[in-house]
Amino acid sequence: MAGIALLGALFYGLVNSHYLGLIIGRALGPYSDVLAEHAFANPDPDVWRRIAMRHGVTILVEPAGGDPMAFDEGGQRLAPVPAPGGGAIRAVRTAEDGSRVTLYWTLWSLQKNHVALLAGLVVMALTVVGSGFWFLQRQLRPLAALRTGVDAVARGDFTVRVPVVRDDEIGQVAGAFNVMASRVGEMVDDRERLLADVSHELRSPIARMKVALEFMPEGDKRDILARDLREMEGLIAVLLEREELRSRTGRVQGEQIDLAAIAAGVVATFAGREPHVEFVSAGAASIRADPALMTLLIRNLVDNAIKFSRPDSDPVMVKMEAGDGRVVLRVADDGIGIPAGCEERLFEPFVKLDPARGHHGGYGIGLNLCRRIVQLHGGTIRLQPREPRGTEAVITLAG
């Protein structure tokens, strides 16, 4: 755009320069000579009028022994005799008897047409810029689609495919991206399917072990085995629950529910736990969601907050805010917190941070389930540190 403006300024200055007038004046010199000689040979005012009208020139005639006279480009006589404004190219010719004629060529009097000239430059600039923008957008459209696909893969959606509309390097990159997304999706599906199959198969031997446990005599060994079996059952239940959520596609339709009421009900189930759990809400928070999944979401978040609190921690706070067409749920604890930069890692399955920091217990799947539930409802979830310590989970859902 700056280049076009500079070009326009140079062109505008050029056509109005004194030197351009001299160049055109010299080119019109022979033409002016012919007209002047013809008129001097026929010193009739009507001849001057016809020359002015036919050739589009303003003529000022100063006879040697008479009054001056002038004709404009339309052949009209001018009185009193004017001098055309700036921009006209003047050619003066003198006859042998002292008569003089001045021809004012106004073909290039551009100073009378500044507005038209500027308008033409603006139209030219807009045309060039518009054409360039359209061409650039056309060239970059495949890259925009590729970026959308990369964002989808980053969110865990391996079903996305980028349209391949060209055969150049960008088209080859799009094709390679589609192959990569397909293969990575197959690898993830195979892994998830293996976990689900193993979980299903483990239920039968665990059931037989529980039966055998009933015939064991009471004692420490039986208690340890019973505890291990309960832990294995819990892990299998979580894995099957996760597989059921993973197999869902699209958004959950659900029903119109009051999320504040569901959150209050979940908080009530933690009565008597330490630290204490408090619920704060400004009123009803109506959203369209699956009530069972929302209950599971809030229970997992509150359970995590309690699990990673300290003996001297303040109560776990569950807050509900509704407004601007959205509902925000916050679950905050005063616990051990999480290391900086690990917020996103905790949403991956089976990720457990350093036990030396007190990150123990659980299977490392709870937050992964929470993210999947939120995604199924078209929302977002994030973890953020609190000051001076603790962690806050923030869930945003459409109201």
ABEGO torsion letter per residue (X at the ends): XAAAAAAAAAAAAAAABAAAAAAAAAAAAAAAAAAAAAAAABBBAAAAAAAAAAAGBBBBBBBAABBBBBBBAAGBBBOBBBBBBBGBBBBBBBBAAGBBBBBBBAAABAAAAAAAAAAAAAAAAAAAAAAAAAAAAAAAAAAAAAAAAAAAAAAGBAABBBBBABABAAAAAAAAAAAAAAAAAAAAAAAAAAAAAAAAAAAAAAAAAAAAAAABBBEAAAAAAAAAAAAAAAAAAAAAAAAAAAABBEBBAEBBBBAAAAAAAAAAAABGBOBBBBBBBAEBBBBBBBAAAAAAAAAAAAAAAAAABBAABBBBBBBBBBEGGBBBBBBBBABAEBBBGAAAAAABBGBBBBAAAGBBEEAGAAAAAAAAAAAAAGBBBBBBBBOABEBBBBBBBBX
